[in-house]
Every structure is written in structure tokens, then in C-alpha cells.
């Protein structure tokens, strides 16, 4: 989970204890204190600027300081009272080029003239096309706080991606045209550098894994499963590949990665399913088939979500019940295992998609609220499909029959009900893969991420 670092800046000209004609201070310090506490209670790390901004000099000094904070994710501009917008807008405009999110927050209330301070500053932003979120609501309203926090977390995610590196092992997998990437577009939109490595180096690294490294990896893997780690030669290759990927990702400085898997690696050395499962478990976002769009979606849901995400095929949709099944080729973080399908070991099992074979994860995903999402492109422009869903576990007496429906019962299954128009979902969907993220807050945060990065959000 992200912990956004957010500056809290109060503005208003009637400051320093100045009272209205009835003897009440224009700026209500108690409201400011409660507003700060409400944001802290959500997990935001607040940086409190000590001066109420009113003059150009004060605004310049404030935002010059904030610009130098490389770890700052967003700014909340809190309307204390009326303000001369012209005194603030130049410094804020200059700060906006850092790309960090800006929120204007106005707490309702006639006393103190807070609302007009909010309106006038928002109007100044609109005049020059300055991106921001305007929030008008009380500090004790959950919906108000959620809108602020969602925007700040989305801004933090945007900042985390900036100057990051996505590693790619191998080329395009299984002819998937909807997962390819234009490296220049990724740099322009997200600030992400795409770097590539041939899988021959990965195989060589896997073969060089020492017995001690293998033993340590087995000790790390075992607690996630209800049965012993297999010791056969195929299982050893799968674990070696996991250790090798982990080594190379760290060695090359990759923040997340994608891998071709097959054709190639899955035929020449071993299926990547198990390695992918454990890398996600270790908190490293990834995808198969060199599907860059799924990799970034997984990265978003990993960093923003409450649990590890699961990417797999959107294998079936029942339009009547709105039930969807996500069934991947054995790649799923084992910590997602629910009650009816604890994490066990399986084999990849499809020789036409990796003749060398390899370990896979066998489980049924735990229940919870979340989203289905995937980044894609339409005519070269990014868009993201987002739908709310409820993940459920079928009854114990039905689970085996439900898993046999697809013909590959030993691959990991997620059963979910989508809360949207299914026809609209199918019309908008942009790949065979779907990424499942846990956390009801993800729906709003992904929409806000799209807003901040200029992506079209298809929020169903």
C-alpha cells in the first residue's frame, strides 16, 4: 500500500487572528485541526506548512520549498477565508509543472467566508487550465475525505511510476498484438523506461543457482502452501527460474517486469507460471506474454490494493448472473487462496504452451470487494476499463464441479460478480486477460489515476 506524502497549505487574507465585525476570527483553527486529523486518519503523511498564504511573497516562498521535496506526492490547498487569487496563482502554476496533484478543499460554512475563497481560487485555475480537484465538504464526511485521499493516492502512484523501469524478458508472446508497447509513448505518458533482456541470460542465471539458494527459496515458498514443496527435477527448474528472475530484476534495477514465457522459455527451460506467482507474492508486479498493458495494470493494483492482484484469462462471462471467471495458466499469488481452495502445487499442464513443463499454483481466490481492470489502447491512445466486482467462493460441495467446467481444474480460479452493465463491459474489454484487484477504494483511485495521466477511463 502507498503512503502518500501530502503538503497541507492554508490560504486566506483575513489571517493572523483577524476578527469579523462580530468579534469572531475569520479563520477557524479548530476546523483546520479537524481537517488535518481526518486526513491523517486515512494514512496520509501530512507536511504542514506553517504560514497562511495571502501574499505573492508568501506563496512564492511556500511553493519554492515544496518544489524541492522530491518525495512530495500532492498538495491540499485549504481555504481558510477569502483570498486574492492573483497573489497565489503564479506560484501554484509554477509548482504545477512538477506534475504533483493539487486539491482545493473548502469546508462549508457561512462564517469565515471559506466558500468564496474556494470558488475564486478554483476559477483562477480554470482560467489558465490548471489541473486540480475541487472538493467542497465537511471534514467529518467520509465521502469528502475519500475524494481527497483518492486523488492524492492516484498522484502518488503517478509519481512512483515517473523515472521507473519496466524490464522485458524476451519478445511478444503468443502473437498478442494488444499487449505491445511503444517505448516512446510510455516515456511520454508515464515517465517509464522500457528496458529489454534476452531470455538466454535468464536461463544461464537459473542454471547457476546454488544449492544454498535453492534451499532458501524452498523455505520461503513453503509457508504459503498446504503441502510440501515438490522435489522433482521439473519443480527444481521452476524454483531456479524464480530465483533467477528475482536476481535479475534486482540486478538490473527493474521496478516491475514482463516476460515472453512462450514460445521460448516455456519450451526451452520451463514454464514461468510459478515464478510469476512468487514474484507477485514478493511484491513485484509482472505479466506474461510480454503484455505491457497488463503489467502496468498489475503494478497499479499491487501498489494501490489491499491484497496481491491476480491476472488471468477472463475465461467466461455469464450475462444473466453477471458472474465472471478468471482462470490463469497457473500463475497466482498463493496468499490469495480462500477457504474452499487452499494453495497447492500443480503442473502447468499444457504442452502446446510450454513443452518443458513446470510448477503451477492451484487455488481458488478468497472472497472480497474489488475491481476488474485493464489498461489498453484504442487507435494508439491509452484507455482503461474499470468495473467494480465482488469476489466469492462457491460452496464446498460445488467447487470441484465448478472448476471442471473449463477443462483445466488445476489452474487458479477466481469467481466474481461484476457490478455493471455486462454488455458494456464486453464491448469495452480490451484483451483476453483481466486483472483482479482487492479493495473497494480501487475504483475511484484508478479513475483518478486516469484523470491525472490523461488516459480515458471507461468506468462501468
N, C-alpha and C positions, 0 to 999 in steps of 0.2 A: 504493500500500500504506500502511496505517495504521502509525504508530509509537506505540503506547500508552505513556503515562506512568503508571507504577505505583509506589505507595509500598510499601516493604518494611519491615515493622514486626515486630520480635521481641518476644515476651512470655514471662513466667515469673517466679515469685517467687524461685527459687533462683539468683540472679544475682550479678553483680559478683565472679565468681571463686569463689563458694561451692562447697565440695567435698562430695562424698558421704562416708560413713564410711570408704570405701576410699581416699580421697585423690584422687579424680578430679573435676574441675569438673562440676557438673550440666549446664551449658550448653556444648556442644561448638562452639567458634568455627570449627573447620575445616569442619564440616558447613554452618554458616551461610554461610561464604565460598563453598563449592562450590555451594550453592543459589542464591546471588546470581549467580554466574558462569553457571550453567546458564540462568537467565532472561535475562541479558544476551545470551547467545549466540543467542537467538531473535530479537533485535531490540527487545526491550522496553527502554524508558528507565526505569531504576530511580531512585527517590528514597529514599535510605537514612535512616531515622530513627535518630538516634544512641543513643537511650536504650532499654533493655529495659523494657517496661512491666510494672509489678507493682501499683502503687497507683492509687487513683482520681485523685489529683492528676496523676500521670504520664499516665494515659490521657486526661484532660481536656485537658492541655496539647498532647498529640500530635494529637488529632483536631480541636482548635480550629485548630491550624496547618494541617492537611490540608484542612479545610473552606474555607480561604481560597484554596486553589490551584485557580483556575478551570480550569486545563489538566490537572488530575489526572484520570485515567480509572478507576483501580481501586486497591484496597489488598490486599496479600498479608499476612495475619497469620500469622507463622511461630511455631509452638510450640517454644520453647526448652526448656521444662520445665513442671512443674505450675504452675497459676495459680489464684488465687481469681477465678472468673469474675465474681462480683458487682462486683469492682473495675474491670472493663473494660466490662461490657455497657451501662451507661448512656451512656458516651461514644460507644461504637460505634453504639448505637441512634440517638443524635442525629446522628452523621455519616451514617447510612444514608439520611436524608431528602434528601441531595444526589443520590441516585439512582445513585451510582457503585457498581460491582461490588465485592463483598467475597469474598475467598478465604481459607479457613483451610487452612494446609498443615502437615501433620505428617509428618516423616521417620521411618520405622520404626526401632526400636532400643530395647532394654530399658534400657541405661544412660542416665541423664539424665531418665528419666520423661517423655519428649516425648509419647508417645501419649496419656497421660491428660490432659495439658494440652490436647491437641486435642479429645478426647472431651468434656471438661467445658465447653469454650467452645462447641462445636457444640451441645451440649444446651441451653445458655443461649439460643442463637439460636433453637432450635426452640421453646423455652418461650414466646417472645414473637412467633414468626412472622417472624423477621428473614431475609430472602432472602440466600442465600450459596451458595458452592460449597465443599464439603469435599473435600480431596484428601489421601489417605494413600499416600505412595510416595516412593521414593528420588530424590535429585537427579540420578542418572545414568540414570534410566529415561525413555526417550523418551515413553512413554505418559503418565507422570506430568506431565512438563513440558508436553506438548501440552494436557492438560486445564486446566492453569493458564493457559497462554497463550491458548487458545481463549476462555476466559471473559473474560480481560482485553481481548482484541481485540473481542469482542462488546460489552463495556461501552464501549469507546472508540467503537464505531460508534453505539451508542445516544446517547452524549454528543455526537457530531458532529451527529446529527440534531436534537438539542434546540435550539430557537430558530433553526432553519434555515428557509428559504423555498423552497417549490416553486412555480414560476411556471407558469401555464397560458395558452397562446395559443389562443383560440377555445373552442368548446364541445365537446360529445360528438361523437365521430366514428363514423360508420357504425352508429349505433344500438347501440353496445356498452354494455349495461347492467352488465357485470361489471367495468368499469373506472372507474366513477364513484366519487366520494368525498364523504363528509360532513366538511366542514372542521372542525367542532367535534370530531368523533371523532379526526381526525388530530392536532389540537392536544392533546387529552386523552391519547392513547396515545403519541405520538411527540414532542410539542412542536414540530410542524411547522406553519407558517403557509402556507396556500394562497392565492396572490395571482393575479389574472387580468388579462390584457391582450387587447384585441381585435386580430384579425389585420390590420385596416386600418393600424394603426400600424406593424406589421411590414413590410407591403408598401411603405408610404411610406419606411421606413428602407432597404429593399432598393433602391428606385429611386434613392435619394440616395447610394448607394455611389460613391465617386470612382474614376477610372481608376487612381490610385496604390494604392488599397485593393484593387482587383481584381487588380492585378499582384502585390501582396504575397501575396494569398491563393493565387494560382496557384503562386507559388514555394514556399509552404508545402505545398500539396497534392501537387505533382509527385513528390517522393521516394517516396511511398507506392505509386506505380503504375508498371507496366512499359511504359506507352505515354503519349504526350503528352496533356496536358490538352486536351480539345476546345475549339475557339474559336467555335463557332456561337452563335447568339442564345439558343437554349434552354439551352446549357451556361452562358452568362453569367448568365442568370436564376437558375440553380441556385447558382452561386457567390455571386451577390449576396445570395441568401436566406441562405446560410451566414454571410456576413459580417454581415448584419443581425441574425440570431439571436444571434450571438456578441456583437455590440454591445449588444443589448437585455438579454441575460442579465447582462452586466457592469453596465450602466447601472442596472438595476432591483435589483441585488443578489440575484438568484436563485441558489440553491445548486445546483439542478437544475430541470428543466422538462419539461412535456409539451405536445404541440401537436395540434390537431384534424386537420390535414393535409387531409382531405376528408370530407364535402363542404366546399367553401370554397376554401382556399388552393390546393389541387391543381387546381382548375378555373379560378380567377381569375388566378393568377400562375405557379405552378409546383409540382411535386411536391416534398415535403420530404425525400425519401429521402437525397439526397446530403448535405444539410445535417446531417441526423441522424447520418449516418456520420461526418462530420468532427467534429461536436461530441463524440461519444463518443471519437473518436481524441484529441481535445484534453483529455479527462478530465472532461467534463461529462456527467452521467447524464441520460438523456432517454427519452421514449417517444412513440409515435404514437397517434392517435385519442383524445387526451386520456385515455389509460389510466393513471390514477394508480397503480394497484397494480403495473403493470409498471414504471412509472417508479421506484418505491421499490425494487423488486426489482433493477432495473438499478443503482441507486445503491449498494445493499449489495454486489453482486458486483463493481462497479467499485472501490470503496474497499477491499474485503477481498481481492480476487482478484489473481492473478499476471499476468493479461492483461486487455485491454479485454473487456467482456462483449458478447454478441450476443443481441438479442431478435428473434424472428421467429415465424412460424406454426409450431406443432407439426404439420407438414404431413402426416406419415404415421408410423404405428407398425406395425412387423411383430411380431406377438405371438410368432411362432415363434423368430425370431433375436434378439428384443429390440432391433432396430435402430429408431432414430427419425431422422427428417429434420426439420431446422429450416430453413425457407425464408422469408425476409422479403422485403418488396417493395422490394428494392434498398438497404436501409439496413443497413450492417455496417461496423465499423471496418476500414479496409484493412490494418492491421497484423496482423489475424488470418489473412491469406492464407497458405495452405500451399504445398506443392511442386507439387501437381497442378493447382492453380487459383490462380495469382498474381492480384493485384488489377489489374483492368482497368475501363474505363469502359463503361457500358451506358446504356440509356434505361429509364425507369420502365415504359413499355410497355403499360399497361392504361388506356385512355381512360375507362372507366367508373369508375375510381378516381383521377381527376385528368386532365381533358381537356387541361390546359395542358402536360402532359409535364414532363420534367426528367431530369437525370442520375441514374444509379444506380451502385452498386458491384457488380461481377461478380467473384466469388471462390469458392473452396472453403476452409473453415476448416481451420486447422492441427490436427495431432494433439495430444492431451494428456489429462490426467486432470482431471475437474471435476465439476460438478453441473448438473442442470436444476432450476430453482426458479421459483416464482411466488407472490407474496402474493395472497390473495383474501379473500372474506368468505363466510361461511355464516350465513344468517339474521341478518346485521348484525354478526357477530363475526369478527375477523380470524383467518385461518389461513394457514399457508404449507406448500405441498407441496415436498418436497426429495427428490431422488433422485441417487445417485452415477451417473456416466457416464464412458465413455472415448470421446473424440472420435477418429475415424480418417479417413484419406483413402483412398478407393477406389483401386485400381490405375489407373495412367495409361491403360491400354488400355480400361478400362471407364468412365472418368469421364464422358465425353460422353453415353454411353447412360444412365448413372445420372441425370445432370442433366436429360435429356429426359423422364424418367418423369413429371414433374409438369406438363409442358406449357409451363413458363416457365424454360428452362435458363439464362437470363442473369441470374437473380436469385441472390443469395448463398446457398450451401448449406452446412449443417453436417450431417455424418453422425456418429452416436454410438450406442454400445451402452449401454443403461441396466442398472444392476446392482440390479435389484429385481423384485418381482412385477409384471408388466406389467398384469394385471387390476386390481391395487390402485392402480397409477399412474393408469390410465384412470378408475377410479371416483372418485379423489380430485381429478383435474385440474380446473382452475377457469377456463379461458379457451382461446381458440384460440392465444394467444401462449405461448411458453416463453422463459425467459431462460437462456442458457448461460454459466456462469462457469468460468474455468480455475483450478485449484488444488485438490488433494485435501483440503486443510485446510478448505475452504469448508463441507463437510457439517456438521462439528462446530460451526463458528462460527455458521452460520445457526441451528442448533438452540439454541445458547446465546443468540443474539440474541432468539429467540422466547421463551425462558425469562425473560430479563431484561425483556421488554416485555409479557409476559402474552399472547402470541399462541400459539395452538395449533399446534404443529409436527407436520405429517404427514410424518415422516421415514421414507422407504421403504428 
